[in-house]
Amino acid sequence: MASVELVMAALGTADLCLKYGKRLVDAYRVYKSADEKLKDKILIIEAIWHKTAVQIEFVKRVAKMLQEEHCRIHFEVFEMLQGKLRTAISKIEGVLKKNDSENGPGVSLRRWKFVLIRESLDEVICEMERWQRVFDPTWLLILRVEDQGIDTELSRDVTTSSLSRSSTLVASLDDSAISKAKSLRGVIKSDSSRAQVHVSLSEDGLDWSNATVIPYSNIKIVGRLGSATFCAIDSRACGPGVDASRAKAAAEMLAKKLHEVDPKSCNLLSCQGLIKRRKANTRWLASIDLVFRLPLPSLTLDQGQSPKIFSLRQRLLHIPPSNISLTHVLNIARHLARAVSSVHTCEFVHKNIRPETILVLPDEENDSIILGSAYLLGFDSFRGVYFHTNRLGDPDWERNLYRHPQRQGLHVNDAYIMQHDLYSLGVCLLELGLWTSFLEYQDGDDKVVPSAALGLMLQDFEYSEKSAAKIKDHLVQIAKSRLPARMGDRYTAVVVTCLTCLDPGNDDFGDPDYMTDEDGILIGVRFIEKVLVQLGNISF
């Protein structure tokens, strides 16, 4: 458990955040009646702050139950928030003082001051959402803590003195933050009341005749009969060598957990359930289809059109670097890192992270068809962290490119652990940062070869322990030599950390304690600190 001194420091910083947050919202509330556009933005800030305040107060109640490293990362993240709030308060109160001195008390605004306040609101919303993207994984990691006190606190009525509720929207967000966490905690810990939730779905109701496969991916997009909405289908084959009963149990548990996730904060699509497909005229299980809800309303289209959804591979292959904003690239990197963190919080390892399993969807705000929000799918190889590990490999070079050397070859010696997902993330972040595909398709996409950007030949992938290690070293060298000029030193450091996460000299993830981290919290904290926080601190 965390030391008393660290707990007290975290609690003190949390109290300051609550104090400054209330002060900031109160300062903006003065302008609610000044303009309808300002009012809408102020309501957004109130909603964001209400959710944040509820989460912070929950952390205060459970801080003494957290491990040292987990408590420390909360303290550091709260310090980040405190700094952002104090800066925002200084700016808005400066405008308030000028307004009072020139116009007297009230809300009458000159046009230039209106612009300043509007820009200030936009900046605060952006900074709060940016901070929340780092804080949410830290907060959700609490759900893995093996302490009955966590369940007790989740069951308490949600109350907060940091801000009076002023709208139904805000109240619902308050309740949602805790209720979603409570539901996810119940599934993660296999609570009996949640374990009975049925996730099996029928094939009926989906328009399979018009299903489309996303290019360079195995994900299908299927429309609902009698509706203009769509869902994503992620299939897992149950062929020879697959324990069907174990695969079904794992898929059901995954579906229950992903049913509870918040797509916006986790970058995982919400799972509606699964469809068990049988071999014709038999009871043998042929495949399991996971059915994912696609975000609305931007993906609700008329006239039977398919939504504009792409695999990251497709984007890398067909959009030149000159057409891509580095800000968009960085956002996709953050989305992917959050998705990996969320999978691990749900007590799964993904085992299949590569551009083919990453979907890029239009943003609801601007309906961008170039780069919107990224979501991780491709759950055809996943495994619960406490489930039996499969030590069988395959010779597919295009998959081995994203696998750590320990997990290559037809017969794998090492059990799959979370750090292996971290390595796969590093390869994807490298491709993403360079904005180039390491795979090239020839002969009408029938043949896949290493691209010139990768700088390797097919024969380089003929497996041996030495060749696998050489490929890893080659990727590290590409990152060190080519990434800084495009994405900067911080991004490069994140990629190198991921690629070398299991190297003996890696100070971030190479510690032997992380190899025996039974609940995954130490690894989760270090991932947040060395990947999510670092990506969050980058700006262009």
C-alpha positions in Angstrom: 0.0 0.0 0.0 1.0 3.6 -0.5 2.8 5.4 2.3 0.9 7.8 4.6 2.9 10.7 3.3 2.1 10.0 -0.4 -1.6 9.5 0.4 -1.7 12.8 2.2 0.1 14.6 -0.6 -2.3 13.1 -3.2 -5.3 14.1 -1.1 -4.0 17.6 -0.6 -3.5 18.1 -4.3 -6.9 16.6 -5.1 -8.5 19.1 -2.7 -6.7 22.0 -4.5 -8.0 20.7 -7.8 -11.6 20.6 -6.5 -11.1 24.2 -5.1 -9.7 25.6 -8.3 -12.2 23.7 -10.5 -15.2 25.2 -8.7 -13.6 28.7 -8.8 -13.0 28.4 -12.5 -16.6 27.3 -13.3 -18.0 30.0 -11.0 -16.0 32.6 -12.9 -17.3 31.5 -16.3 -20.9 31.2 -15.0 -21.1 35.0 -14.8 -21.3 35.1 -18.6 -24.0 32.5 -19.0 -26.6 35.1 -19.8 -24.4 37.2 -22.0 -24.6 35.1 -25.1 -26.2 31.9 -26.2 -23.0 30.5 -27.7 -21.1 31.3 -24.5 -23.8 29.6 -22.5 -23.4 26.4 -24.5 -19.7 26.3 -24.0 -20.0 27.0 -20.3 -22.5 24.1 -20.0 -19.9 21.9 -21.6 -17.3 23.0 -19.1 -19.7 22.4 -16.2 -20.4 18.9 -17.5 -16.7 18.1 -17.9 -16.0 19.4 -14.4 -18.8 17.6 -12.7 -17.5 14.3 -14.1 -14.0 15.2 -13.1 -15.0 16.2 -9.6 -16.9 13.0 -9.0 -13.9 11.0 -10.1 -11.5 13.0 -8.0 -13.6 12.6 -4.9 -13.8 8.9 -5.5 -10.0 8.7 -5.7 -9.8 10.6 -2.4 -11.9 7.9 -0.7 -9.9 5.0 -2.0 -6.4 6.5 -2.1 -5.3 4.5 1.0 -6.1 1.3 -0.8 -3.8 1.9 -3.7 -0.3 0.6 -4.2 2.6 3.1 -4.0 3.1 3.6 -7.7 -0.6 3.8 -8.4 -1.1 6.5 -5.8 2.0 8.4 -7.1 0.7 8.5 -10.6 -2.6 10.0 -9.3 -0.7 12.6 -7.4 1.3 13.5 -10.5 -1.8 13.7 -12.7 -3.6 15.8 -10.1 -0.6 18.2 -10.1 -1.0 18.5 -13.9 -4.6 19.4 -13.5 -3.9 21.9 -10.7 -1.5 23.7 -13.0 -4.0 23.8 -15.9 -6.8 25.1 -13.6 -4.6 27.9 -12.1 -3.5 29.1 -15.5 -7.1 29.2 -16.7 -8.3 31.0 -13.6 -5.6 33.6 -14.0 -6.7 34.3 -17.6 -10.4 34.5 -17.0 -10.2 36.5 -13.8 -8.0 39.0 -15.6 -10.7 39.5 -18.2 -13.3 39.8 -15.4 -11.4 42.6 -13.7 -10.9 44.5 -16.9 -14.6 44.2 -17.7 -15.7 45.4 -14.2 -13.3 48.3 -14.3 -14.5 49.5 -17.8 -18.2 48.6 -17.7 -19.0 48.3 -14.0 -20.4 45.1 -12.5 -22.5 42.9 -14.9 -22.1 41.0 -18.0 -22.1 43.6 -20.7 -19.3 42.7 -23.1 -17.4 44.5 -25.7 -16.8 42.5 -28.9 -13.1 42.0 -28.3 -13.7 40.8 -24.8 -16.4 38.4 -26.0 -13.8 37.0 -28.4 -11.3 36.6 -25.6 -13.8 34.8 -23.4 -14.9 32.5 -26.2 -11.2 31.6 -27.0 -10.6 31.1 -23.3 -13.6 28.7 -23.1 -12.4 26.8 -26.1 -8.9 26.5 -24.7 -10.2 25.3 -21.3 -12.4 22.7 -22.9 -9.5 21.5 -25.0 -7.1 21.3 -22.0 -9.6 19.6 -19.8 -10.5 17.0 -22.4 -6.7 16.5 -23.0 -6.1 16.0 -19.3 -9.1 13.7 -19.0 -7.7 11.4 -21.7 -4.7 10.8 -19.4 -6.6 10.7 -16.2 -9.3 8.2 -17.3 -6.9 5.2 -17.8 -5.4 6.1 -14.4 -8.8 6.1 -12.7 -10.0 3.0 -14.5 -7.0 1.1 -13.3 -8.5 1.3 -9.8 -11.1 -1.2 -11.0 -8.4 -3.9 -11.0 -7.4 -3.4 -7.3 -8.2 -6.4 -5.2 -9.8 -4.7 -2.3 -13.4 -5.0 -1.2 -13.3 -1.3 -0.1 -13.3 -0.4 -3.8 -16.7 -2.1 -4.2 -18.0 -0.4 -1.1 -17.1 3.0 -2.3 -18.5 2.4 -5.8 -21.8 1.5 -4.2 -22.1 4.7 -2.2 -24.4 7.5 -3.4 -22.6 10.0 -5.6 -22.4 13.4 -3.9 -20.1 16.3 -4.6 -19.8 19.6 -2.9 -17.4 21.0 -5.6 -20.3 22.3 -7.7 -24.0 22.4 -7.4 -25.9 20.5 -10.1 -27.5 22.9 -12.6 -28.8 20.6 -15.3 -30.1 17.2 -16.0 -27.1 16.6 -18.3 -24.6 17.3 -15.6 -26.5 15.1 -13.1 -26.6 12.2 -15.5 -22.8 12.5 -16.2 -22.2 12.4 -12.5 -24.1 9.2 -12.1 -22.7 7.7 -15.4 -19.0 8.1 -14.3 -19.6 5.9 -11.2 -22.3 3.6 -12.6 -20.2 2.7 -15.7 -17.2 2.0 -13.4 -19.3 -0.1 -11.1 -20.6 -2.2 -14.0 -17.2 -2.7 -15.5 -15.7 -3.6 -12.1 -18.5 -6.2 -11.7 -17.6 -7.8 -15.0 -13.8 -7.6 -14.5 -14.1 -9.3 -11.1 -16.7 -11.8 -12.4 -19.4 -10.6 -10.1 -22.2 -13.1 -10.1 -24.9 -10.6 -10.8 -23.1 -9.5 -14.0 -21.9 -13.0 -14.9 -25.5 -13.9 -15.7 -25.9 -11.2 -18.3 -26.6 -12.9 -21.7 -24.5 -11.7 -24.6 -25.5 -14.3 -27.3 -27.2 -12.8 -30.3 -29.1 -14.2 -33.2 -28.0 -13.7 -36.8 -31.5 -12.4 -37.6 -31.8 -8.6 -37.9 -28.6 -8.1 -39.7 -28.4 -7.6 -43.5 -25.6 -10.2 -44.2 -26.3 -10.1 -48.0 -24.9 -6.6 -48.2 -22.1 -7.0 -45.7 -18.8 -5.3 -46.8 -15.3 -6.2 -45.7 -13.1 -3.2 -44.8 -10.1 -3.2 -47.2 -6.9 -4.6 -45.7 -8.8 -5.9 -42.7 -11.0 -8.8 -41.7 -13.6 -6.6 -40.1 -17.0 -6.6 -41.8 -19.5 -3.8 -41.8 -23.1 -5.0 -41.7 -26.3 -3.0 -41.7 -29.4 -3.6 -39.6 -32.5 -4.7 -41.5 -35.0 -1.9 -41.7 -32.5 0.6 -40.4 -29.8 2.9 -41.7 -27.4 2.0 -38.9 -24.4 -0.3 -39.1 -22.4 -2.5 -36.8 -18.8 -3.9 -37.1 -18.3 -7.7 -37.1 -15.1 -9.1 -35.7 -14.8 -12.9 -36.3 -12.8 -15.5 -34.6 -12.5 -18.8 -36.4 -12.8 -22.0 -34.3 -10.9 -24.4 -36.6 -8.7 -27.4 -35.7 -6.5 -26.8 -32.7 -8.9 -24.4 -31.1 -10.6 -25.4 -27.9 -14.2 -24.3 -28.8 -15.5 -24.3 -25.2 -12.6 -22.2 -24.0 -12.8 -19.9 -27.0 -16.6 -19.4 -26.3 -16.0 -18.7 -22.6 -13.3 -16.2 -23.4 -15.4 -14.5 -26.1 -18.4 -14.2 -23.8 -16.3 -12.6 -21.1 -14.7 -10.2 -23.6 -18.2 -9.3 -24.9 -19.4 -8.5 -21.4 -16.5 -6.3 -20.6 -16.5 -4.4 -23.9 -20.2 -3.9 -23.4 -19.4 -1.7 -20.5 -16.6 0.4 -21.9 -17.0 4.1 -23.0 -15.8 4.2 -26.6 -14.9 7.9 -26.4 -12.6 7.5 -23.4 -11.3 3.9 -24.1 -11.1 3.9 -28.0 -12.7 0.5 -27.9 -16.1 0.0 -29.6 -19.0 -1.1 -27.4 -19.8 -4.7 -27.9 -23.5 -5.6 -28.3 -22.8 -9.3 -28.0 -21.7 -12.3 -30.0 -23.0 -14.7 -32.7 -22.0 -18.3 -32.6 -21.9 -19.8 -36.1 -22.2 -23.5 -36.5 -20.9 -25.7 -39.3 -23.7 -26.6 -41.7 -26.0 -29.3 -40.4 -23.8 -29.9 -37.3 -23.4 -28.6 -33.7 -19.7 -27.9 -34.3 -18.7 -24.3 -33.6 -17.2 -22.8 -36.8 -16.7 -19.2 -35.6 -17.6 -16.6 -33.1 -18.7 -13.1 -34.4 -18.3 -10.2 -32.0 -20.9 -7.5 -32.8 -19.8 -3.9 -32.1 -21.9 -0.8 -32.1 -20.7 2.0 -34.4 -20.8 5.5 -32.9 -23.8 7.6 -34.0 -25.1 9.8 -35.5 -22.2 10.4 -38.0 -22.4 6.8 -39.2 -26.1 6.7 -39.8 -26.4 7.1 -43.6 -29.3 7.0 -46.0 -29.9 5.2 -49.3 -28.2 2.0 -48.2 -24.7 3.6 -48.4 -21.9 2.0 -46.3 -20.3 4.3 -43.7 -16.9 5.7 -44.5 -14.8 3.5 -42.3 -11.2 2.6 -43.0 -8.5 0.4 -41.7 -5.3 2.3 -40.6 -3.5 0.2 -43.2 -5.7 1.5 -46.0 -5.0 5.1 -44.8 -1.2 4.5 -44.6 -1.2 3.0 -48.1 -3.3 5.6 -49.9 -2.8 9.0 -48.3 0.5 10.7 -48.9 2.3 12.2 -45.9 1.8 15.7 -47.4 -1.9 15.4 -46.9 -1.8 14.5 -43.3 -1.7 16.9 -40.3 0.9 15.9 -37.7 -1.8 16.8 -35.1 -4.1 14.2 -36.6 -1.3 11.6 -36.6 -0.6 12.4 -32.9 -4.3 12.0 -32.0 -4.4 8.6 -33.6 -1.3 7.6 -31.7 -3.0 8.7 -28.4 -6.2 6.8 -29.4 -4.3 3.6 -30.0 -2.3 3.9 -26.8 -5.5 4.4 -24.8 -7.1 1.4 -26.5 -4.2 -0.8 -25.5 -4.4 0.5 -21.9 -8.1 -0.2 -21.8 -7.7 -3.8 -23.1 -5.3 -4.4 -20.3 -7.5 -2.8 -17.7 -10.2 -5.3 -18.8 -7.7 -8.0 -18.0 -7.0 -9.2 -21.6 -4.0 -9.2 -23.8 -4.8 -8.4 -27.4 -2.0 -10.3 -29.3 -2.9 -8.9 -32.7 -2.2 -5.1 -32.7 -1.3 -4.0 -36.2 -2.7 -1.4 -38.7 -5.1 -4.1 -40.1 -6.9 -4.3 -36.7 -7.2 -0.5 -36.2 -10.3 1.2 -37.6 -10.5 4.9 -38.4 -14.0 6.4 -38.2 -15.2 9.9 -39.1 -15.3 12.3 -36.2 -18.8 13.3 -35.2 -17.7 17.0 -35.0 -16.4 17.4 -38.6 -17.2 14.1 -40.4 -13.5 13.9 -41.5 -12.9 11.1 -43.9 -9.1 11.4 -43.8 -8.3 10.8 -40.2 -11.0 10.8 -37.5 -11.0 8.7 -34.3 -9.2 5.3 -34.1 -10.6 2.2 -32.5 -8.8 -1.1 -31.8 -10.6 -4.3 -33.0 -9.1 -7.5 -34.4 -9.9 -9.7 -31.3 -9.3 -13.0 -33.1 -6.3 -13.9 -31.0 -7.0 -12.2 -27.6 -6.6 -14.0 -24.3 -7.6 -13.2 -20.7 -4.5 -12.5 -18.7 -5.3 -15.4 -16.3 -6.3 -17.8 -19.1 -4.1 -20.5 -20.5 -1.6 -19.1 -23.1 -1.3 -20.5 -26.6 2.3 -21.1 -27.5 1.7 -21.9 -31.1 2.9 -19.5 -33.7 2.8 -19.1 -37.5 5.2 -18.3 -40.3 3.3 -15.2 -41.5 6.0 -12.5 -41.8 3.5 -9.7 -41.9 2.2 -10.7 -38.5 5.6 -11.5 -37.1 6.7 -7.9 -37.9 4.4 -6.8 -35.1 5.4 -9.6 -32.7 8.1 -9.4 -30.1 11.0 -11.8 -30.9 10.0 -13.8 -27.9 6.6 -14.5 -29.6 7.9 -15.6 -33.0 8.4 -19.0 -34.5 6.1 -22.0 -34.9 6.6 -23.1 -31.3 6.8 -20.2 -28.8 8.7 -20.6 -25.6 7.5 -17.5 -23.7 3.9 -16.9 -22.4 2.2 -13.9 -23.8 2.3 -10.9 -21.5 1.2 -7.3 -21.6 4.7 -6.1 -22.6 4.3 -8.0 -25.9 1.3 -5.8 -26.7 3.4 -2.8 -25.9 6.0 -3.9 -28.4 3.3 -4.3 -31.1 2.1 -0.8 -30.2 5.6 0.5 -30.7 5.8 -0.9 -34.3 2.4 0.7 -35.1 3.5 4.0 -33.6 6.6 3.9 -35.7 4.6 3.4 -38.9 2.2 6.0 -37.8 4.8 8.6 -37.0 6.6 8.1 -40.3 3.2 7.9 -42.1 4.3 5.0 -44.2 3.2 1.4 -44.6 5.8 -1.2 -43.9 3.7 -3.6 -46.1 3.4 -3.2 -49.8 0.7 -5.0 -51.9 1.4 -6.3 -55.4 -0.5 -8.2 -58.1 -3.8 -6.6 -57.3 -3.3 -6.9 -53.5 -2.8 -10.6 -53.7 0.9 -10.5 -52.7 2.3 -8.8 -49.7 6.0 -7.8 -49.5 8.1 -5.6 -47.3 7.9 -2.0 -48.5 11.0 0.1 -49.4 10.4 2.2 -46.3 11.0 -0.9 -44.1 14.3 -1.6 -45.7 14.1 -5.4 -45.4 13.6 -8.3 -47.8 11.3 -11.4 -47.4 14.3 -13.6 -46.7 15.1 -11.4 -43.7 12.0 -12.8 -42.1 13.0 -16.5 -42.3 12.7 -17.3 -38.6 15.5 -17.8 -36.2 16.1 -16.2 -32.8 18.9 -14.2 -34.3 16.9 -12.9 -37.3 14.0 -12.0 -35.1 16.3 -10.0 -32.8 17.9 -8.3 -35.8 14.5 -7.1 -37.1 13.7 -5.6 -33.7 17.0 -3.8 -33.7 16.4 -2.6 -37.2 13.1 -1.1 -36.2 14.7 0.7 -33.2 17.3 2.1 -35.5 14.6 3.4 -37.9 12.9 5.1 -35.0 16.1 6.7 -33.8 17.3 7.9 -37.2 14.1 8.9 -39.0 11.4 9.8 -36.4 12.9 12.8 -34.7 12.9 15.0 -37.8 9.2 14.2 -38.3 7.6 13.7 -34.9 10.2 15.1 -32.5 12.3 13.7 -29.7 9.4 12.9 -27.2 7.4 10.9 -29.7 10.6 9.0 -30.7 11.4 8.3 -27.0 7.9 6.7 -26.6 8.4 4.5 -29.6 11.8 3.4 -28.6 10.6 2.6 -25.1 7.8 0.4 -26.5 10.2 -1.4 -28.9 12.7 -2.1 -26.1 10.3 -2.7 -23.3 11.6 -6.2 -22.6 15.3 -5.4 -23.0 17.3 -5.9 -19.8 18.5 -2.3 -20.0 15.0 -0.8 -20.3 14.5 1.2 -17.0 10.8 1.7 -17.7 9.6 -1.9 -18.3 12.6 -4.1 -17.9 12.4 -4.3 -14.1 12.0 -7.9 -13.0 9.2 -6.8 -10.6 7.0 -6.1 -13.6 7.4 -9.7 -14.8 5.7 -10.9 -11.5 3.1 -8.1 -11.4 0.2 -10.5 -10.9 -2.6 -7.9 -11.1 -1.0 -5.8 -13.8 -1.3 -2.6 -11.9 2.5 -1.8 -11.9 2.7 -2.3 -15.6 -0.5 -0.3 -16.1 0.9 2.6 -14.1 4.2 2.6 -15.9 2.4 2.4 -19.3 0.4 5.5 -18.3 3.5 7.3 -17.1 5.8 6.5 -20.0 3.4 6.3 -22.9 0.1 8.0 -22.3 1.4 11.0 -20.3 4.3 11.5 -22.7 2.1 11.4 -25.8 -0.3 13.8 -24.0 2.5 16.3 -23.4 3.4 16.6 -27.1 2.1 19.5 -29.0 2.8 20.9 -32.5 
